[in-house]
Amino acid sequence: MDFHTVPNLGERAGKGAGVQASQIVSNEEVDAVIGNNFGPNAFSALKYAGMKIYNGSGVISDVITQFKNAELPELSESNVPKGSGQSSG
């Protein structure tokens, strides 16, 4: 099992950041993603690309250990409401 990190270049994009991040990850041809918040559009894009989506946060080495030990929950739906990434200004 190989692991690598992918910078989230869309993290400050506000609206559409999740979909942009999903496209970046899809280009990496990964089987799974680990993150803290997955909005409905990003979640759908990742699922459409065939990825498993896991909820995890904290120190990355701990999160990877949790993943290897099958301790991270796999998400079956988005865990934040639509529009949560929209900037207010």
C-alpha positions as CSV (number, residue, x, y, z in Angstrom):
1,M,0.0,0.0,0.0
2,D,1.5,3.3,-1.1
3,F,0.7,6.7,0.4
4,H,1.3,10.2,-0.7
5,T,-0.1,13.6,0.0
6,V,-1.6,15.9,-2.6
7,P,-1.7,19.6,-1.8
8,N,-5.3,21.0,-1.9
9,L,-4.7,23.9,-4.3
10,G,-8.4,24.8,-4.1
11,E,-8.7,25.1,-0.4
12,R,-9.1,28.9,-0.5
13,A,-11.3,29.0,-3.6
14,G,-14.6,29.2,-1.7
15,K,-17.4,28.1,-4.0
16,G,-16.3,25.0,-6.0
17,A,-13.2,24.3,-3.9
18,G,-14.3,20.7,-3.2
19,V,-14.9,19.9,-6.8
20,Q,-11.6,21.5,-7.8
21,A,-9.8,19.4,-5.2
22,S,-11.7,16.3,-6.4
23,Q,-10.4,16.9,-9.9
24,I,-6.9,17.2,-8.7
25,V,-7.1,14.0,-6.7
26,S,-8.8,12.2,-9.6
27,N,-5.8,13.1,-11.8
28,E,-3.5,11.3,-9.3
29,E,-5.4,8.0,-9.9
30,V,-5.8,7.1,-6.3
31,D,-8.1,4.5,-4.8
32,A,-9.0,6.4,-1.6
33,V,-9.0,9.8,0.0
34,I,-8.8,10.9,3.6
35,G,-10.1,14.2,4.8
36,N,-12.1,16.0,7.3
37,N,-14.9,17.7,5.3
38,F,-16.5,16.5,2.1
39,G,-19.3,18.6,0.7
40,P,-22.0,17.1,-1.5
41,N,-20.5,18.1,-4.8
42,A,-17.0,17.0,-3.9
43,F,-18.3,13.8,-2.4
44,S,-20.3,13.0,-5.6
45,A,-17.2,13.8,-7.8
46,L,-15.0,11.5,-5.8
47,K,-17.5,8.7,-5.7
48,Y,-18.0,9.0,-9.5
49,A,-14.3,8.7,-9.9
50,G,-14.5,5.4,-8.0
51,M,-12.7,6.5,-4.8
52,K,-13.4,5.4,-1.3
53,I,-13.8,8.4,1.1
54,Y,-12.6,8.2,4.7
55,N,-13.1,10.7,7.5
56,G,-9.8,11.5,9.3
57,S,-8.1,14.5,10.8
58,G,-5.1,15.2,13.1
59,V,-1.5,14.4,12.8
60,I,-1.0,12.8,9.4
61,S,1.2,9.9,10.6
62,D,-1.5,9.0,13.1
63,V,-4.2,9.2,10.5
64,I,-2.3,7.0,8.1
65,T,-1.8,4.5,11.0
66,Q,-5.5,4.5,11.6
67,F,-6.2,4.0,7.9
68,K,-3.7,1.0,7.8
69,N,-5.5,-0.5,10.9
70,A,-8.9,0.0,9.3
71,E,-9.9,2.4,12.1
72,L,-11.1,5.3,9.9
73,P,-14.8,5.5,9.1
74,E,-15.6,5.2,5.4
75,L,-18.2,7.9,4.5
76,S,-21.3,6.9,2.6
77,E,-22.5,10.4,2.1
78,S,-21.3,14.0,2.4
79,N,-20.6,15.2,5.9
80,V,-21.1,18.9,5.4
81,P,-24.1,20.8,4.0
82,K,-24.2,22.1,0.4
83,G,-22.6,25.6,0.1
84,S,-20.4,25.3,3.2
85,G,-17.4,26.2,1.2
86,Q,-18.8,29.4,-0.2
87,S,-17.1,32.5,0.9
88,S,-19.3,35.1,2.5
89,G,-17.6,38.2,1.1
